[in-house]
Amino acid sequence: MDQPGRLHPMTIAIREIAGIFDRMGFSIAYGPELEDDWHNFTALNVPADHPARDMQDTFWIKGEEGKVLRTHTSSVQIRYMEQQMKAGILPPYRIIAPGKVFRNEATDSTHEAQFYQLEGLVIGKDITLAHLKGTFERFFSEYFGKEIKTRFRPSFFPFTEPSVEVDMWFEPKGKEGMWLEIGGAGMVNPVVLKNVGIDPMEYQGYAFGPGLERIIMMKYDIPDVRLLHSGDIRFVYAFDEKVRTPSVLTSEKPI
């Protein structure tokens, strides 16, 4: 007996997550997976001698100078802010940018050479780390269906200052609770704001970029990230695709 087609679990998750952020007032933005040096590195305050530019981390495109498979969805931040400023639209901005990114690294049960990030950006006046923490707690609590605690640990990223690693308290069924690392975040570096023409003395903001696969693996107790990219139809049919499609999915055209 023939069965109807199904959405991929990643698509289901992105729609559900976008719906949560839609209810928090975020819109959605897109950017190209093939990026240039400016949007992927330089505008994000990644200097020319930064190790992230080396071949062990980055897929540079042979024969196309300065072209790279984007290493993070932070490039969408730059494109979005540039577009808004060019149109004369000053902050506040509030966007998410879920999308595929690429890293030149070995694959295992928790790492892939290509994976998805959930980029987020909020720019406005009097924005603080407390707003960032509140956003994470609201999102995680709604996505996991229960109150979730989060914590910040000091870290370093060129495009945020201060920078933090975000942990969430996770209690798998039948197991002891633990703190799990979700991804990086922080206050947008003033250099990044200057690079897109925004006055950092007037506006501040925060950005975040957790890995989508890790969030999905925790919600559904998936043991190996490679299952999400295996193409196994049995895995696809294990997920419920009855998720409300948020209006935010069509609120922005690709940049």
C-alpha positions as a Markdown table, in Angstrom:
| # | Residue | x | y | z |
|---|---|---|---|---|
| 1 | Met | 0.0 | 0.0 | 0.0 |
| 2 | Asp | 1.4 | 3.4 | -1.0 |
| 3 | Gln | 2.0 | 5.9 | 1.7 |
| 4 | Pro | 1.8 | 9.7 | 1.3 |
| 5 | Gly | 5.1 | 11.7 | 1.3 |
| 6 | Arg | 6.4 | 13.2 | 4.6 |
| 7 | Leu | 8.2 | 16.3 | 5.6 |
| 8 | His | 11.8 | 15.7 | 6.8 |
| 9 | Pro | 12.2 | 16.0 | 10.6 |
| 10 | Met | 14.5 | 19.0 | 10.2 |
| 11 | Thr | 11.7 | 20.8 | 8.2 |
| 12 | Ile | 9.2 | 19.9 | 10.9 |
| 13 | Ala | 11.5 | 21.2 | 13.7 |
| 14 | Ile | 12.3 | 24.5 | 11.8 |
| 15 | Arg | 8.6 | 25.2 | 11.3 |
| 16 | Glu | 7.9 | 24.5 | 15.0 |
| 17 | Ile | 10.8 | 26.6 | 16.2 |
| 18 | Ala | 9.9 | 29.4 | 13.8 |
| 19 | Gly | 6.4 | 29.4 | 15.2 |
| 20 | Ile | 7.7 | 29.9 | 18.7 |
| 21 | Phe | 9.9 | 32.8 | 17.7 |
| 22 | Asp | 7.1 | 34.2 | 15.6 |
| 23 | Arg | 5.0 | 34.5 | 18.8 |
| 24 | Met | 7.9 | 36.3 | 20.4 |
| 25 | Gly | 7.9 | 38.9 | 17.6 |
| 26 | Phe | 10.7 | 37.6 | 15.4 |
| 27 | Ser | 10.6 | 37.5 | 11.6 |
| 28 | Ile | 12.7 | 35.2 | 9.5 |
| 29 | Ala | 15.6 | 36.0 | 7.1 |
| 30 | Tyr | 17.6 | 34.0 | 4.6 |
| 31 | Gly | 21.0 | 34.3 | 3.0 |
| 32 | Pro | 23.1 | 32.3 | 0.4 |
| 33 | Glu | 25.0 | 29.2 | 1.4 |
| 34 | Leu | 27.8 | 30.2 | -1.0 |
| 35 | Glu | 29.2 | 33.3 | 0.7 |
| 36 | Asp | 31.9 | 35.9 | 0.2 |
| 37 | Asp | 34.7 | 36.8 | 2.5 |
| 38 | Trp | 33.1 | 40.0 | 3.7 |
| 39 | His | 29.8 | 38.6 | 4.9 |
| 40 | Asn | 31.2 | 35.4 | 6.3 |
| 41 | Phe | 34.3 | 36.7 | 8.0 |
| 42 | Thr | 35.5 | 40.3 | 7.7 |
| 43 | Ala | 32.2 | 42.1 | 8.6 |
| 44 | Leu | 31.9 | 39.8 | 11.6 |
| 45 | Asn | 35.3 | 41.0 | 12.9 |
| 46 | Val | 37.1 | 37.8 | 12.0 |
| 47 | Pro | 40.6 | 39.1 | 11.1 |
| 48 | Ala | 42.6 | 37.7 | 8.1 |
| 49 | Asp | 44.9 | 35.6 | 10.3 |
| 50 | His | 42.1 | 34.0 | 12.3 |
| 51 | Pro | 42.4 | 30.1 | 12.3 |
| 52 | Ala | 38.7 | 29.8 | 11.2 |
| 53 | Arg | 39.9 | 30.9 | 7.8 |
| 54 | Asp | 42.2 | 27.9 | 7.4 |
| 55 | Met | 41.4 | 24.9 | 5.3 |
| 56 | Gln | 40.9 | 22.6 | 8.4 |
| 57 | Asp | 37.7 | 24.5 | 9.2 |
| 58 | Thr | 36.5 | 26.1 | 6.0 |
| 59 | Phe | 35.5 | 24.9 | 2.5 |
| 60 | Trp | 36.9 | 27.5 | 0.1 |
| 61 | Ile | 35.8 | 27.3 | -3.5 |
| 62 | Lys | 38.5 | 26.5 | -5.9 |
| 63 | Gly | 38.8 | 28.9 | -8.8 |
| 64 | Glu | 36.5 | 31.5 | -7.1 |
| 65 | Glu | 38.6 | 33.9 | -5.1 |
| 66 | Gly | 37.1 | 34.9 | -1.7 |
| 67 | Lys | 34.1 | 32.5 | -2.1 |
| 68 | Val | 33.3 | 30.0 | 0.7 |
| 69 | Leu | 30.6 | 27.7 | 1.8 |
| 70 | Arg | 29.3 | 29.6 | 4.8 |
| 71 | Thr | 30.7 | 28.4 | 8.1 |
| 72 | His | 27.8 | 29.9 | 10.1 |
| 73 | Thr | 24.5 | 31.6 | 9.6 |
| 74 | Ser | 25.9 | 34.8 | 11.2 |
| 75 | Ser | 26.5 | 36.0 | 7.6 |
| 76 | Val | 22.7 | 36.5 | 7.4 |
| 77 | Gln | 22.9 | 39.0 | 10.2 |
| 78 | Ile | 25.3 | 41.2 | 8.1 |
| 79 | Arg | 23.2 | 40.9 | 5.0 |
| 80 | Tyr | 20.0 | 41.7 | 6.8 |
| 81 | Met | 21.4 | 44.8 | 8.6 |
| 82 | Glu | 23.0 | 46.0 | 5.4 |
| 83 | Gln | 19.7 | 45.7 | 3.6 |
| 84 | Gln | 17.7 | 47.5 | 6.3 |
| 85 | Met | 20.2 | 50.3 | 6.6 |
| 86 | Lys | 20.3 | 50.7 | 2.8 |
| 87 | Ala | 16.5 | 51.0 | 2.8 |
| 88 | Gly | 16.7 | 53.6 | 5.6 |
| 89 | Ile | 15.1 | 51.3 | 8.1 |
| 90 | Leu | 16.8 | 51.9 | 11.5 |
| 91 | Pro | 16.5 | 49.3 | 14.4 |
| 92 | Pro | 14.8 | 47.8 | 16.2 |
| 93 | Tyr | 15.5 | 44.5 | 14.4 |
| 94 | Arg | 14.4 | 41.0 | 15.6 |
| 95 | Ile | 15.1 | 38.1 | 13.3 |
| 96 | Ile | 16.0 | 34.4 | 13.2 |
| 97 | Ala | 17.8 | 32.8 | 10.4 |
| 98 | Pro | 17.7 | 29.0 | 10.4 |
| 99 | Gly | 19.9 | 27.4 | 7.8 |
| 100 | Lys | 22.6 | 25.0 | 6.7 |
| 101 | Val | 26.3 | 25.6 | 7.4 |
| 102 | Phe | 29.5 | 23.8 | 6.5 |
| 103 | Arg | 32.6 | 22.9 | 8.4 |
| 104 | Asn | 35.6 | 20.9 | 7.1 |
| 105 | Glu | 35.7 | 18.4 | 9.9 |
| 106 | Ala | 35.4 | 14.6 | 10.5 |
| 107 | Thr | 31.9 | 13.2 | 11.1 |
| 108 | Asp | 30.8 | 11.2 | 14.2 |
| 109 | Ser | 27.7 | 10.7 | 16.3 |
| 110 | Thr | 27.7 | 14.4 | 17.3 |
| 111 | His | 29.4 | 16.1 | 14.4 |
| 112 | Glu | 28.7 | 16.5 | 10.7 |
| 113 | Ala | 30.5 | 18.4 | 7.9 |
| 114 | Gln | 27.2 | 20.1 | 7.2 |
| 115 | Phe | 24.6 | 20.9 | 9.8 |
| 116 | Tyr | 22.0 | 23.5 | 10.7 |
| 117 | Gln | 22.2 | 26.5 | 12.9 |
| 118 | Leu | 19.5 | 28.7 | 14.4 |
| 119 | Glu | 20.8 | 32.2 | 14.1 |
| 120 | Gly | 19.1 | 34.9 | 16.1 |
| 121 | Leu | 19.6 | 38.7 | 16.1 |
| 122 | Val | 18.0 | 41.5 | 18.2 |
| 123 | Ile | 19.1 | 45.1 | 17.8 |
| 124 | Gly | 17.6 | 48.0 | 19.6 |
| 125 | Lys | 18.1 | 50.4 | 22.5 |
| 126 | Asp | 19.0 | 49.4 | 26.1 |
| 127 | Ile | 19.3 | 45.7 | 25.2 |
| 128 | Thr | 21.2 | 43.5 | 27.7 |
| 129 | Leu | 22.3 | 39.9 | 28.4 |
| 130 | Ala | 19.3 | 39.6 | 30.6 |
| 131 | His | 17.1 | 39.9 | 27.5 |
| 132 | Leu | 19.2 | 37.2 | 25.8 |
| 133 | Lys | 18.7 | 34.9 | 28.7 |
| 134 | Gly | 15.0 | 35.5 | 28.9 |
| 135 | Thr | 14.7 | 34.7 | 25.1 |
| 136 | Phe | 16.5 | 31.4 | 25.5 |
| 137 | Glu | 14.4 | 30.4 | 28.6 |
| 138 | Arg | 11.2 | 31.2 | 26.8 |
| 139 | Phe | 12.1 | 29.4 | 23.7 |
| 140 | Phe | 13.4 | 26.2 | 25.4 |
| 141 | Ser | 10.5 | 26.0 | 27.8 |
| 142 | Glu | 8.0 | 26.2 | 24.9 |
| 143 | Tyr | 9.9 | 23.9 | 22.6 |
| 144 | Phe | 10.4 | 21.2 | 25.3 |
| 145 | Gly | 7.0 | 21.7 | 26.9 |
| 146 | Lys | 8.3 | 22.3 | 30.4 |
| 147 | Glu | 10.2 | 25.0 | 32.3 |
| 148 | Ile | 13.9 | 25.0 | 31.3 |
| 149 | Lys | 16.8 | 26.6 | 33.2 |
| 150 | Thr | 19.7 | 28.1 | 31.3 |
| 151 | Arg | 23.1 | 29.4 | 32.3 |
| 152 | Phe | 25.9 | 31.3 | 30.7 |
| 153 | Arg | 29.6 | 30.6 | 30.7 |
| 154 | Pro | 32.2 | 33.1 | 29.5 |
| 155 | Ser | 33.6 | 32.4 | 26.1 |
| 156 | Phe | 35.1 | 34.2 | 23.1 |
| 157 | Phe | 33.7 | 34.9 | 19.6 |
| 158 | Pro | 35.1 | 37.8 | 17.4 |
| 159 | Phe | 31.6 | 39.0 | 16.6 |
| 160 | Thr | 30.2 | 39.3 | 20.1 |
| 161 | Glu | 31.5 | 41.1 | 23.2 |
| 162 | Pro | 30.9 | 39.8 | 25.9 |
| 163 | Ser | 30.5 | 36.3 | 24.5 |
| 164 | Val | 29.0 | 33.3 | 26.3 |
| 165 | Glu | 28.4 | 29.6 | 25.9 |
| 166 | Val | 24.8 | 28.7 | 26.6 |
| 167 | Asp | 23.9 | 25.6 | 28.7 |
| 168 | Met | 20.5 | 24.2 | 29.4 |
| 169 | Trp | 19.4 | 21.9 | 32.2 |
| 170 | Phe | 18.3 | 18.7 | 30.6 |
| 171 | Glu | 16.6 | 15.7 | 32.3 |
| 172 | Pro | 16.3 | 12.7 | 30.0 |
| 173 | Lys | 13.8 | 10.1 | 31.0 |
| 174 | Gly | 15.2 | 7.7 | 33.6 |
| 175 | Lys | 18.5 | 9.5 | 33.8 |
| 176 | Glu | 20.1 | 12.1 | 36.1 |
| 177 | Gly | 19.8 | 15.7 | 35.0 |
| 178 | Met | 22.8 | 17.5 | 33.5 |
| 179 | Trp | 23.9 | 20.8 | 32.0 |
| 180 | Leu | 24.3 | 20.5 | 28.2 |
| 181 | Glu | 26.0 | 22.9 | 26.0 |
| 182 | Ile | 23.7 | 24.3 | 23.3 |
| 183 | Gly | 25.8 | 26.9 | 21.5 |
| 184 | Gly | 27.4 | 30.3 | 21.5 |
| 185 | Ala | 25.8 | 33.8 | 22.0 |
| 186 | Gly | 26.6 | 37.2 | 23.3 |
| 187 | Met | 26.2 | 40.9 | 22.8 |
| 188 | Val | 26.9 | 42.1 | 19.2 |
| 189 | Asn | 30.4 | 43.5 | 19.0 |
| 190 | Pro | 30.3 | 47.3 | 18.3 |
| 191 | Val | 32.7 | 46.7 | 15.4 |
| 192 | Val | 30.1 | 44.5 | 13.7 |
| 193 | Leu | 27.5 | 47.3 | 14.1 |
| 194 | Lys | 29.9 | 49.9 | 12.7 |
| 195 | Asn | 30.6 | 47.6 | 9.7 |
| 196 | Val | 27.0 | 47.7 | 8.7 |
| 197 | Gly | 26.5 | 51.4 | 9.4 |
| 198 | Ile | 24.8 | 51.2 | 12.7 |
| 199 | Asp | 25.9 | 53.6 | 15.5 |
| 200 | Pro | 26.9 | 51.4 | 18.4 |
| 201 | Met | 26.7 | 54.3 | 20.8 |
| 202 | Glu | 22.9 | 54.5 | 20.1 |
| 203 | Tyr | 22.0 | 50.8 | 19.5 |
| 204 | Gln | 23.0 | 47.5 | 21.2 |
| 205 | Gly | 21.9 | 44.0 | 20.6 |
| 206 | Tyr | 22.5 | 40.3 | 21.1 |
| 207 | Ala | 23.0 | 37.4 | 18.8 |
| 208 | Phe | 22.9 | 33.6 | 19.2 |
| 209 | Gly | 23.6 | 30.5 | 17.0 |
| 210 | Pro | 22.8 | 27.1 | 18.6 |
| 211 | Gly | 23.0 | 24.0 | 16.6 |
| 212 | Leu | 19.5 | 22.8 | 15.5 |
| 213 | Glu | 20.5 | 19.1 | 15.4 |
| 214 | Arg | 21.6 | 19.1 | 19.0 |
| 215 | Ile | 18.3 | 20.6 | 20.1 |
| 216 | Ile | 16.3 | 18.1 | 18.1 |
| 217 | Met | 18.4 | 15.2 | 19.4 |
| 218 | Met | 17.7 | 16.2 | 23.0 |
| 219 | Lys | 13.9 | 16.6 | 22.4 |
| 220 | Tyr | 13.5 | 13.2 | 20.7 |
| 221 | Asp | 16.4 | 11.3 | 22.4 |
| 222 | Ile | 18.1 | 10.7 | 19.0 |
| 223 | Pro | 21.5 | 9.0 | 19.7 |
| 224 | Asp | 23.4 | 9.9 | 16.4 |
| 225 | Val | 23.2 | 13.1 | 14.5 |
| 226 | Arg | 23.9 | 11.2 | 11.2 |
| 227 | Leu | 20.4 | 9.8 | 11.4 |
| 228 | Leu | 19.0 | 13.2 | 10.6 |
| 229 | His | 21.0 | 13.2 | 7.3 |
| 230 | Ser | 20.8 | 9.5 | 6.4 |
| 231 | Gly | 17.8 | 9.7 | 4.0 |
| 232 | Asp | 16.3 | 6.6 | 5.7 |
| 233 | Ile | 12.6 | 6.8 | 5.1 |
| 234 | Arg | 11.8 | 4.8 | 8.2 |
| 235 | Phe | 13.4 | 7.6 | 10.3 |
| 236 | Val | 11.3 | 10.2 | 8.5 |
| 237 | Tyr | 8.0 | 8.4 | 9.3 |
| 238 | Ala | 8.9 | 8.3 | 13.0 |
| 239 | Phe | 8.0 | 12.1 | 13.3 |
| 240 | Asp | 4.7 | 13.8 | 13.6 |
| 241 | Glu | 4.4 | 16.5 | 11.0 |
| 242 | Lys | 1.3 | 18.1 | 12.4 |
| 243 | Val | 3.0 | 21.4 | 13.3 |
| 244 | Arg | 1.3 | 24.7 | 12.7 |
| 245 | Thr | 3.0 | 26.6 | 9.9 |
| 246 | Pro | 3.8 | 30.1 | 11.2 |
| 247 | Ser | 3.2 | 33.2 | 9.2 |
| 248 | Val | 6.8 | 34.2 | 9.8 |
| 249 | Leu | 7.9 | 31.6 | 7.1 |
| 250 | Thr | 6.7 | 33.9 | 4.4 |
| 251 | Ser | 7.3 | 37.3 | 6.0 |
| 252 | Glu | 10.7 | 37.9 | 4.5 |
| 253 | Lys | 12.1 | 37.3 | 1.0 |
| 254 | Pro | 15.5 | 35.7 | 0.7 |
| 255 | Ile | 18.3 | 38.3 | 0.9 |
